[in-house]
Amino acid sequence: MKADITKVFAYCLLALGSWLFLTGCTAPPKEAPIPETPSPPQTKSPPASEQPAINELKARIDLLITQLASQSHRKRDKADKQLREMLSDAEHFDYALLQLKRHLDSATDPEIKTRLEQMKIREYIALGITGSLLKEFPDILAKLTSLDPEIRLDTVETLGESKHPDAVEPLIKVLEDTDEKVRTAAARALVYFRGPRAIKAFINALRNGGASVRLAAAQTLGERQSKSAVEPLINTLKDSNPEVRARAAASLGWIGDKKAVKDLIRSLGDADDTVRSMAAWALGQIKGQEVVQPLIKALADKSPYVQYMAVQALGNIGSPEAVEPLIKLLQIASPDSWREIVRTLGQIGDTRSVKPVAKGLDHEDWYTRAVAAHTLGNFSNPEAVNALLKALADKSLEVRTCAYNSLGKIGKPALKSLKAALEKEKDENKKERLKEVIDRIEKE
């Protein structure tokens, strides 16, 4: 645990992250912003009143498909035009798209296949565009697939501002755009989409998206604290990408469901330092006696970051079982790590920690002495009080201030010793300070 504490904090901020982090941490594919193996959008069965019109539409599409293979160039062009008009009809777009996709997948005639491919059927499906969305944004496909990143950026921002429920799928897909600004805009836009439908879309993205999409989905599901996302996130702890695994672990910590404990404990043995550290952090959020021993074991991890998170997690849990291992770790800790362990011992509040914490009052570094003085305020026993009374003579104002505050925090158990110290004290400034602490305690 010899890493500088500022680096550790920087790491923790990076690992836990803000929403903007998820947009740039994984390099997207450089080919095209549209996945190669799309899934068709979920389409509800039409109402019974619409079924005759849908059947008529299907029959008409079947007829036009056969005309695409006509020997007459005029008939082929006419059929092509009519099929394109169907795709521009927002009312029946969803059903027309799926019918055309079926014909495209089964097409053996080169002419039919080529013309259907030119209609961008796969692109519509890949981006999750629906008839409802098309009605409000008729040129959405052309803009989202434009070669100009500024056009794609403007379109993404417009979709986000619209808060259209059908915009979730396209925005998730845009997280794999080749341009970082576009990905960032998509991530920002997705923050505003909530509800079961959005959660379902994020879970689907977690299972089927590229690395950057999976990362974004894991982040969002954690922020939403969705219980329905627990199992998918647990499965994501086995993802091939370590950043995605780490984000899934953190999100499980945010959700706090005990169903994840067993798998998070297993992740403490992950090959990646970040994954192990986030698993430790998550276990500290979920808590429970069953996580204490695995976290104690993580104190011996080769990575200082994992050790740091394990120390924090044990403090968050507050288990007395962790006191002796943490005291033992103090003996080999660097000053930075020593201070963090001491803070954790203060959180637990076990009196076994008083003596090793009080030793910090003799350290040459004033900040270490101040941390020790501050932490001793968590222990209401004579040994802590006596150590703090000695710290009132420290050469550092900061240490003396922490000692006064800690004595005030201990309260009435320290009152007798404070009054005795007041009688012996000759320095007027120190006497005034002691009187202030005594008065504050007596008024409580």
N, C-alpha and C positions, 0 to 999 in steps of 0.2 A: 504494500500500500504506500508506495513512495511517490506516486504521481502527484503533481502540484494540484491543490484543491480547485484552483480556477479552471484547470483543464477538465477536471472531473465535473464541475458544474456546467461548463460549456458542453461537455459530452451529454450530460443529462438533459439539458435543454434541447440539444439536437435530437436525442433519441426519443424523448417524449414528443417534441415537435409542435409546431403550429400548423394550421391548415396549409399555409403557403409552402411549407417544406415538402409536402407530399407531391407537389407538382414538378419538382426539379430533381428529386433524388435518384431517380432511375432514368437512364437515357432511353428514350422511346425508339422504336424502329425507324429506320430512315427511308423505308420504301414509300408507304402511303398511310394516310390517317385512318384507313378503313381496314379492319381485320380481314384476314383471308378466309376464315371459316365462320361465317356469321350464323346466328340462330334466328329463325323466323320469329316475328313478334307474336306475343300472346294475343289472340283474337277471340272475342266472345262470340258465342253463337248468336246469329241475328234473331230478333223477335219474330214470332210466327207471322206477323203481318207483313214482314219484309221478305219472308222466304221465297214467295213467288218471284219477286224482283231479282233476288240473288240467283235463283235457278235460271232465270232468263239471262242474267249476266254471264253465268257459267257457260250456258249453251252458246251464247254469242261469242265468247272468247274462244271456245273450242272450234267454232266455225272459222273465225278469223285466223286462228293458228294454222289451220289447213290451207287457207288462202295465201299464207306467207310462203308456201312452197309451190304456189301456182307457176305455171310456165309463162303466164302473162305478167310482164313487168308492171303494168298499170294496176293489176289486181293486188300484186304484192305490196306496192307502195300505198295503195288505198287501205289495205288491211293493217299495214304498219301504222299509218296515220290514226286509224280508229282505235287501235290498241293504246297508242300514246295518249289519245284523248281520254280514254278510260282511266289512265294513271293520273291524269290531271283533275279527275272528278273526285273531290275530297269525300263525298258522301259514301261512295262505294269503293274507295281506294284500297282499303285493307283487304277486302275479299278479292278484288281484281289482282292485287299484288301477289297474293298467295297462289291464285290460280296460274298466273303467269310464271311464278317460281316453279310450280309443279311441271309445267310444260318445258321450262328451260332445263330442269334437271333430267327430264326424260327425252329431250330432243336428240334425234340422231341425224336429222337433215341439217347440213351445214348452213343453209340459207336461214332456216328457222332459228337455229342456235345463234348465229351472228346477229340477226336483227333483235332478238330478245336481249342479248348481251348489251347491245347498243342502247337499250331502254333503261339501263342502270338498275335493273331489278335487284341484283345482289347488293348494290350500294344502298338502295332504299332500306333493304332488310338489315344490312350490316349496321346502319346508323339508327335503326329502330324508329324510323319515321312512320307516323300514322296518318290516317286521313284527317283526323282532327287537327293535328299539327300542320299538315299541308294546307288546310283551309285557311289558317291564320298566316302561314308563311309559305306561299306557293313556290318560291324559288329556293327553299331551304337546302335542297340537295346540292344544287349548283354552287351555292355559297359555302357550304361546309366542306365541299371537295375542291374549292377554288385553289389554284396554284398560288394565289396571292394571300399571304398570311394575314394581312390587314383586313381583308374581306372576311376571312374565317374568324378573326378576332371580333370584329363588329357583330357578326352573326351570333357568336357564342354569348356576347354580352347582352344582345337583344333577347335571346332565349332565356337567359337568367332573369332579366328584368320582367319578362312576361309571366314568369312563374307558372307557365302552362304545364299541367301535370304530365303531358306526354313528352315534355322536353328532357326528362330525366335520362332516358336511354341514350339519346344523341349526345348529351353532355358527358355522360360516362364514357362513351366511345371516343369522344374528342380528347380525353385524357391521354390518349396515345398519339396525339398530333405530333408532327415533327418539329413544331415551333414551341419554344418554352412559354412565350407570352400567351399563346392560345391555350396551352395546358393550364397555365395559372388562372386564366379567366374562367375556364371550365370548372376548375376546382372551387373558385370563389362563388360561382353561380350555384353550384350544387349544395352549398351551405343552406340555401333557402328552401330546399325541397324536403318536406317531411311527410310523415304518414306511412301506412302499411305498404302502399304501392311503391313509394320510393325505397323503403327498406328492402322490399322484394327485389327491386332492380339492383340495389347495391350487393345483395347476397348473390344474385346471378353473376354480377361483375366479379365478385370475389372468386367465384368458381371458374369462370370462363375467360376473364380478361387477360390482357398482357400484364407484365410486371408492374408498370406504373399505374394501371387501372386497379389491379389487386391491392396495391399499396393504398390508393385513394379510398377504395371501398372499405378496407380494414379500418382505416382512420375514421371514416364517417360513421361506420356501424358502432365503433366505440364511443364516439361523441354522442350518438343518439341513445346509447345505453339500451340497445334493443335486445331483449331476452331471446327473441327468435333468431338472433345472429350468433348465439353462443356456440351451438354445434358447428356451424360453418367456420367460425373463427378457430375453434379447436382443431378442426381439420386443416386449417391454414397454417397451424404450427408445424406442419410437415411440408410446407411449400418449398420449392426448390430455391427460391430467392431469400437470402437471409434478412434483407430489409423488410420484406413482406412478413416473414415469421416474427421479427421483432415487433413490428407494428401490430400484428395480431395479438401477441402477448400483452402489449400495453393496453390494447382495447379490451381484452378480457379483464384486465385489472380495473378499467373504468366501469365496466358492467358489474363486476363484483359477484358473479355467480359461482357458487362453490362447485358446480359441475366441472369447472375448468381446472380445479386444483391438481388433480392427478396428472393431467397433461402438462400443466405448467411446471410441476416438479420434474417431469421428464425433460422439459426444455432447459432446466438448469444444467443438463449435460450436453446441450447443443454444442456443435463445433464452433459456432460464432459467438464472440464476446458480447456483441450487442444483444443478441437473442437471449443469452444467459442473464445479462443485466436487466433486461426488460421483464424476463420471467420472474426474477427476484423482486423487482418493484411491484409487479402485479400480485404476487403472493402476499406482499405486505399490505396491499389494498384489500384483498379478499379476507385475510386474517384466518384465524382458526388454529387450534393446537397442532393439527396435523402438518402444518407448514413450518413449524419452528425448527425441528431437527434438520430438514433439508436446507433451510436458510443458514443454520449454524454451520453445516457442512460447506456451504458456499462461501463462508468467511475465509476458507483456505484456497479459494479459486486463484488461479494464476493471474487473472486480470484484476487490476486495482478497481476498475469500473464495476465489475461484478461484486467485488468485496464491498465497495461503497454502497451499492444498491441493497446488498444483503444487510449491511449495518442499519441503513435507513428503514428497511422493511421490519427488522426485529424491533426497532424502536417504535414503529407504528403499531406493532402487535402488542408490545409491552409485556412480553413473557419473562418472568424471573428466571426461566430455564436458560435464557441467553446471557445472563449476567456473567457467569464464570468464563465462558468462552470469549466474551468481549473484553473482560479484564485481562485475560491472557494475551489477547491480541494487542492490547495497549502497550505491552512490554516491547514489542517489535515495530510499533507503528511510527511513521514519520510524524512531525509536528502537525501537518495538515490532517492526516488521517486520525491522529490522536484526538484532535479537537472534535471531529465528527463522531468518533466512538464515545467520547465523553458526553456529548449532547444526547446521544442515544441512551446511555446509561442514566442520564438525568430524566429522560422520558419514562424509563422503566421505573425509576424511583426506589430501587432496592438498596437498603442501607449497606450492603456489602460493597457497594461502589464508592462509599464516602472516602475511605482512606486512599485508594488509587487516584480518585479525582482530585483530592486535596493535594496530592504530590505535585499537581500542575501549578500550584501557587508558588512553587520554588523554581519554576522554569525561567530561563533568561529572557524569553520572548514575552513581552507584555500582553500580546493578544492571547497567547496560550494561557497566561495567568488570569486574564479577564474571562475567558471561556470557563475556566475552572471555577472562578468565583461566582459566575452567573449560574452554573450548573448546580453548585452546592445549595442553592436556594430551593432545590427540589427535595431536600432531605431534612426532615424535622428531628434531628437528633443532636445531642451535645457535641459530638465530634465535629459535625458540620459547622455548628455555631462557633466553636472555638477556633476552627480553621479560618472562618470568615472574620472573626474579631482580629486575628493576626494580620489578615489581608488589609485591614483598615489602615495599616502603617505602610502599605506598599508605596513605592516611589512614583507609581503611575496613577494619574488621576482616574483614568478609565477603569483600572482594576479596583481602586477604592470605591468608585461609584457603583460598580457591579456588586461589591461586597455589601455596601449599605443597602442596596436594593434587595439583595438576597436575604439579608437579615430581616428586612421588613416583610418579605414574602413568607419566611418561616413563621413569623408572627409571635404569638404568646410563648411557645417553647423557648424562644430566644430572649424573652423579656428580662429574666433574672440576670443573665449574663451581660446583657446590654447595660443594665443599671449599674452593675458592678464595674463595667468598663468605664462608664461615665464618671463614677466617683474617683477612679484612678487617673483619668485623663487630665492633662494640664494644658494641652493646646486648645485655645478658645474656639478655633474654627472646627476642630474635630468634635469638641463638646457640643457645639450647636448642631452639628450633623447627627450626633447620637441622640440628642434631644428630639430632633425631628422624627427620627425613626421610632423612638419610644412613644412619642405622642401619637403617631400614626397607628401603632399597634394597639395602644390603649383605647383609641376611639373606635376601633373595629368591633 
